[in-house]
Amino acid sequence: MRVVRSSGLKAFPLFNEISGKIVFNSDKVMFLLVEIPPRGIVPEHSHTHEQMGFCLKGKAEFISGKETMLVDEGMFYWIKPEEKHGVLPLTDETSLFLDVFNPPREDYIERFDKLETK
């Protein structure tokens, strides 16, 4: 069994000033804490991974194609593989999300590993 404290996890850049922390990573699933500062924008993108998540703190607009959904503290979301999506925070403080990816995001693992070797 493993137990971790979020304050002990190392952050790495995801998009511009947006950072991520890998909580757990296995061959099938990844837990990722995502911190979005005020005015930080997750640009529209897509990936082959299924993504589900939970808003731990803050409020944001999740945009997928022509659909916009408000996600705030205590709400869950589900983004299917290859679905284009972006995120726009709506608060003056940092928003915090827990993302779950299946399979794990190899690109994030590589970014984290590069940070660890520096």
C-alpha positions as CSV (number, residue, x, y, z in Angstrom):
1,M,0.0,0.0,0.0
2,R,1.1,3.6,-0.7
3,V,0.0,6.8,0.9
4,V,1.2,10.2,-0.1
5,R,0.7,13.8,1.0
6,S,0.0,16.3,-1.8
7,S,2.5,18.8,-0.3
8,G,5.3,16.2,-0.8
9,L,4.6,15.8,-4.5
10,K,6.8,17.6,-7.1
11,A,5.1,19.9,-9.6
12,F,5.9,20.0,-13.3
13,P,4.6,22.3,-16.1
14,L,1.6,21.2,-18.1
15,F,0.5,24.3,-20.0
16,N,2.2,27.7,-19.5
17,E,1.7,28.5,-15.8
18,I,-0.5,25.5,-15.1
19,S,1.2,22.7,-13.1
20,G,0.6,19.1,-12.4
21,K,1.6,16.6,-9.7
22,I,1.6,12.9,-10.4
23,V,-0.1,11.4,-7.3
24,F,0.0,7.7,-8.5
25,N,0.8,6.1,-11.7
26,S,0.4,2.4,-12.7
27,D,0.4,0.6,-16.0
28,K,-3.4,1.2,-16.3
29,V,-4.2,4.5,-14.6
30,M,-2.8,7.8,-13.5
31,F,-3.9,10.2,-10.8
32,L,-2.8,13.8,-11.5
33,L,-3.4,16.9,-9.4
34,V,-3.8,20.0,-11.6
35,E,-3.4,23.5,-10.3
36,I,-4.7,26.3,-12.5
37,P,-3.9,29.8,-11.3
38,P,-6.3,32.8,-11.9
39,R,-6.2,33.7,-15.6
40,G,-4.5,30.4,-16.4
41,I,-6.0,28.7,-19.5
42,V,-5.8,25.1,-20.5
43,P,-5.9,25.5,-24.3
44,E,-8.2,23.3,-26.4
45,H,-6.5,19.9,-27.0
46,S,-7.3,16.3,-27.3
47,H,-5.6,13.0,-26.4
48,T,-6.1,9.3,-26.8
49,H,-6.6,8.9,-23.0
50,E,-9.9,8.7,-21.2
51,Q,-10.1,11.4,-18.6
52,M,-12.2,11.7,-15.5
53,G,-11.9,14.1,-12.7
54,F,-13.1,16.0,-9.7
55,C,-12.9,19.7,-8.8
56,L,-11.4,20.0,-5.3
57,K,-11.3,23.8,-5.2
58,G,-12.4,26.6,-7.4
59,K,-14.6,27.0,-10.4
60,A,-14.0,26.8,-14.2
61,E,-15.7,26.5,-17.6
62,F,-15.0,23.3,-19.3
63,I,-15.3,23.8,-23.1
64,S,-15.8,20.9,-25.5
65,G,-16.6,21.9,-29.1
66,K,-19.7,24.1,-28.8
67,E,-20.6,22.9,-25.4
68,T,-19.6,24.8,-22.2
69,M,-20.1,23.3,-18.7
70,L,-19.6,25.0,-15.4
71,V,-17.5,22.8,-13.0
72,D,-17.1,23.9,-9.4
73,E,-16.0,22.4,-6.1
74,G,-17.5,19.0,-5.5
75,M,-18.3,18.2,-9.2
76,F,-17.1,15.4,-11.3
77,Y,-16.4,15.4,-15.1
78,W,-15.7,12.8,-17.8
79,I,-13.9,13.5,-21.1
80,K,-13.8,10.7,-23.7
81,P,-10.7,9.8,-25.7
82,E,-10.1,12.2,-28.6
83,E,-12.7,14.7,-27.3
84,K,-11.4,18.3,-27.8
85,H,-11.6,20.2,-24.6
86,G,-10.2,23.3,-22.8
87,V,-10.6,24.9,-19.4
88,L,-11.0,28.5,-18.3
89,P,-10.9,29.3,-14.6
90,L,-13.5,31.6,-13.2
91,T,-12.1,32.5,-9.7
92,D,-9.4,34.9,-8.4
93,E,-7.7,32.1,-6.6
94,T,-6.0,28.9,-7.8
95,S,-8.3,26.1,-8.8
96,L,-7.4,22.5,-8.0
97,F,-8.6,19.4,-9.9
98,L,-7.8,15.7,-9.6
99,D,-7.6,14.1,-13.0
100,V,-7.6,10.4,-13.6
101,F,-6.3,9.1,-17.0
102,N,-6.6,5.7,-18.5
103,P,-4.1,4.7,-19.8
104,P,-1.6,6.9,-18.1
105,R,-0.3,10.0,-19.9
106,E,3.1,9.0,-21.2
107,D,3.9,12.6,-22.2
108,Y,3.4,13.7,-18.6
109,I,5.5,10.9,-17.2
110,E,8.3,11.9,-19.6
111,R,8.1,15.6,-18.5
112,F,8.2,14.6,-14.9
113,D,11.2,12.3,-15.4
114,K,13.1,15.0,-17.2
115,L,12.5,17.3,-14.2
116,E,13.7,14.6,-11.8
117,T,17.0,14.1,-13.8
118,K,17.9,17.8,-13.6
